[in-house]
Amino acid sequence: MTQRNLLIDSELCVGCQACEIACKQEHNLPVGPRWIRVVQVGPRPAGGRLVMSFHPTRCMNCGKPPCVDACPEGAITKRADGNVLINEALCTGCMACIEACPFDAPQFNQETNTVGMCTLCAHRTDYGLMPACSLACPTGAIQFGEINSLIEKKRAERAARTLSRI
């Protein structure tokens, strides 16, 4: 099966947090849990001036997700397309997956007493639609698709940018 995921180009992210808002609205998330987060880095000195960068982070859909093994209820599975999902009906809110994840992707929802994380908007993408975060991103920093195609596209874009600087 084709592996699909998000490819995030931090160079294009302007820190507007439209992806966070779109995700919260799409999944009806309360204050607190954020399945995608825009992390601000800086300001820091670079080239004699101060610069700031932004880095959207979310579930990385690891090759061997530690959250899957950590869940005592078997509520977390990895699909053939690479998407890691939590079955909220099986989740007891023990938070073992939160402890196991090196990316802080699983988020505890106090309203439901369960843990959730980025689903790549499976309810949308399974039907050929784009994830809410990707649709909301005004700069195109968040792209969704077949991972190898996205990587090749990004390599070509970087090569073109490098050539244009010469």
FISE-724520 format. One record per residue (C-alpha): x, y, z. Coordinates in Angstrom, 1 decimal. Each point is the difference from the previous one (the first is absolute). Example, Ala and Ser with C-alpha at 12.3 -4.5 7.8 and 13.67 -1.06 7.14 Angstrom:
residues 2
{east->12.3, north->-4.5, up->7.8}
{east->1.4, north->3.4, up->-0.7}
END
This chain:
residues 166
{east->0.0, north->0.0, up->0.0}
{east->1.1, north->3.6, up->-0.7}
{east->1.5, north->1.8, up->3.0}
{east->-1.6, north->3.4, up->0.4}
{east->1.0, north->2.7, up->2.4}
{east->0.5, north->3.7, up->0.5}
{east->3.2, north->1.7, up->-1.2}
{east->0.6, north->3.2, up->1.8}
{east->2.4, north->2.7, up->-1.5}
{east->1.0, north->2.1, up->3.0}
{east->1.6, north->2.5, up->-2.3}
{east->-3.5, north->0.9, up->-1.2}
{east->-1.7, north->0.1, up->3.4}
{east->-0.7, north->3.6, up->1.2}
{east->-1.4, north->-1.0, up->3.4}
{east->-3.6, north->1.0, up->-0.7}
{east->-1.4, north->-3.1, up->1.8}
{east->-2.7, north->-0.5, up->-2.6}
{east->0.8, north->-3.7, up->0.1}
{east->-0.6, north->-0.2, up->3.7}
{east->-3.3, north->1.8, up->-0.2}
{east->-1.2, north->-2.1, up->-3.0}
{east->0.9, north->-3.2, up->1.9}
{east->-1.8, north->1.0, up->3.1}
{east->-3.1, north->0.9, up->-1.9}
{east->0.1, north->-3.1, up->-2.2}
{east->0.3, north->-2.3, up->3.0}
{east->-2.0, north->2.1, up->2.5}
{east->2.9, north->0.1, up->2.4}
{east->-0.3, north->2.0, up->3.2}
{east->2.5, north->2.4, up->1.4}
{east->3.1, north->-2.0, up->0.9}
{east->0.7, north->-2.8, up->-2.4}
{east->1.7, north->1.0, up->-3.3}
{east->0.5, north->-2.7, up->-2.5}
{east->2.2, north->2.3, up->-2.1}
{east->2.1, north->2.7, up->1.7}
{east->2.0, north->2.8, up->-1.5}
{east->3.2, north->0.3, up->2.0}
{east->1.7, north->3.4, up->0.0}
{east->3.8, north->0.0, up->-0.1}
{east->1.7, north->3.3, up->0.9}
{east->0.6, north->2.7, up->-0.4}
{east->3.6, north->-1.1, up->-0.4}
{east->3.0, north->1.7, up->-1.6}
{east->0.8, north->-1.1, up->-3.5}
{east->2.2, north->1.9, up->-2.5}
{east->0.2, north->3.1, up->2.2}
{east->-3.7, north->0.3, up->0.5}
{east->-2.8, north->-1.6, up->2.0}
{east->-2.1, north->-2.6, up->-1.7}
{east->-3.0, north->-2.0, up->1.1}
{east->-1.3, north->-3.3, up->-1.5}
{east->-3.0, north->-2.1, up->0.4}
{east->-0.3, north->-3.8, up->-0.1}
{east->-3.4, north->-1.8, up->-0.1}
{east->0.2, north->-3.3, up->1.8}
{east->-2.4, north->-2.9, up->0.3}
{east->-0.1, north->-3.8, up->0.1}
{east->2.8, north->-1.3, up->-2.1}
{east->-1.6, north->-3.3, up->-0.8}
{east->3.2, north->-1.8, up->1.0}
{east->1.1, north->-3.1, up->-1.7}
{east->-0.3, north->-1.9, up->3.3}
{east->-2.1, north->2.4, up->2.1}
{east->0.9, north->-0.4, up->3.7}
{east->-3.5, north->1.2, up->0.9}
{east->-1.4, north->-3.2, up->-1.5}
{east->2.1, north->-2.3, up->2.3}
{east->-0.6, north->2.2, up->3.0}
{east->-3.8, north->-0.1, up->-0.1}
{east->-1.2, north->-2.7, up->2.4}
{east->-3.5, north->0.0, up->-1.6}
{east->1.1, north->-0.5, up->-3.6}
{east->-1.8, north->3.2, up->-0.9}
{east->2.8, north->1.2, up->-2.3}
{east->0.6, north->-1.6, up->-3.4}
{east->2.0, north->0.8, up->-3.1}
{east->-1.8, north->-0.5, up->-3.3}
{east->1.5, north->-1.4, up->-3.2}
{east->0.1, north->3.6, up->-1.4}
{east->2.2, north->1.0, up->3.0}
{east->-2.6, north->2.0, up->1.9}
{east->0.2, north->-0.5, up->3.8}
{east->-3.5, north->0.2, up->1.6}
{east->-1.4, north->-0.1, up->3.5}
{east->-3.4, north->-1.8, up->0.5}
{east->-1.6, north->2.4, up->2.5}
{east->-2.5, north->-2.7, up->1.0}
{east->2.8, north->-2.2, up->1.2}
{east->2.1, north->2.8, up->1.6}
{east->-0.1, north->0.1, up->3.8}
{east->2.0, north->3.2, up->0.2}
{east->2.9, north->-1.6, up->1.8}
{east->2.4, north->2.2, up->-1.9}
{east->2.7, north->-2.7, up->-0.5}
{east->0.1, north->1.0, up->-3.7}
{east->0.8, north->3.6, up->1.0}
{east->3.0, north->-1.2, up->2.0}
{east->1.2, north->-2.2, up->-2.8}
{east->-0.2, north->2.5, up->-2.8}
{east->3.3, north->2.0, up->-0.7}
{east->-2.0, north->2.6, up->-1.9}
{east->-2.7, north->0.9, up->2.5}
{east->-2.6, north->-0.9, up->-2.6}
{east->-2.6, north->-1.7, up->2.1}
{east->-2.1, north->2.6, up->1.9}
{east->-2.2, north->-0.6, up->3.0}
{east->-3.6, north->1.4, up->-0.3}
{east->-1.4, north->0.8, up->3.4}
{east->-3.5, north->0.2, up->-1.3}
{east->0.0, north->-3.6, up->-1.3}
{east->2.7, north->-1.4, up->2.3}
{east->1.6, north->-1.6, up->-3.0}
{east->3.1, north->0.6, up->-2.0}
{east->-0.1, north->1.1, up->-3.7}
{east->2.5, north->1.1, up->-2.6}
{east->0.3, north->0.9, up->-3.6}
{east->-2.0, north->-2.4, up->-2.2}
{east->1.1, north->1.6, up->-3.3}
{east->-3.7, north->0.7, up->-0.1}
{east->-0.7, north->-3.6, up->-1.0}
{east->-3.7, north->0.8, up->-0.1}
{east->0.9, north->2.3, up->-2.9}
{east->3.1, north->-1.5, up->-1.6}
{east->-1.6, north->-3.5, up->-0.3}
{east->-2.4, north->1.7, up->-2.5}
{east->2.6, north->1.9, up->-2.0}
{east->-0.4, north->3.3, up->1.9}
{east->2.9, north->2.0, up->1.5}
{east->0.7, north->0.2, up->3.8}
{east->-1.4, north->3.2, up->1.6}
{east->3.5, north->1.3, up->0.9}
{east->1.2, north->-0.3, up->-3.6}
{east->-3.0, north->1.8, up->-1.3}
{east->0.3, north->2.8, up->2.5}
{east->3.7, north->0.7, up->-0.5}
{east->0.2, north->3.3, up->-2.0}
{east->3.7, north->-0.5, up->-1.1}
{east->-0.2, north->-3.7, up->-1.0}
{east->2.4, north->-1.0, up->2.7}
{east->-2.1, north->-3.0, up->0.8}
{east->-0.5, north->-2.5, up->-2.8}
{east->-1.7, north->-3.4, up->0.0}
{east->0.5, north->-2.9, up->-2.3}
{east->2.0, north->-3.1, up->-0.8}
{east->3.2, north->0.5, up->2.0}
{east->2.5, north->-0.9, up->-2.7}
{east->-1.6, north->2.3, up->-2.5}
{east->0.0, north->2.9, up->2.5}
{east->3.7, north->-0.6, up->0.8}
{east->0.9, north->0.0, up->-3.7}
{east->-2.0, north->3.2, up->-0.6}
{east->1.7, north->1.7, up->3.0}
{east->3.5, north->-1.1, up->-1.3}
{east->-0.8, north->1.5, up->-3.4}
{east->-1.2, north->3.2, up->1.6}
{east->3.1, north->0.3, up->2.1}
{east->2.3, north->-0.7, up->-3.0}
{east->-1.9, north->2.7, up->-2.0}
{east->0.4, north->2.5, up->2.9}
{east->3.8, north->-0.8, up->0.2}
{east->0.4, north->0.5, up->-3.7}
{east->-1.8, north->3.3, up->0.0}
{east->2.4, north->1.3, up->2.7}
{east->3.0, north->-0.7, up->-2.2}
END
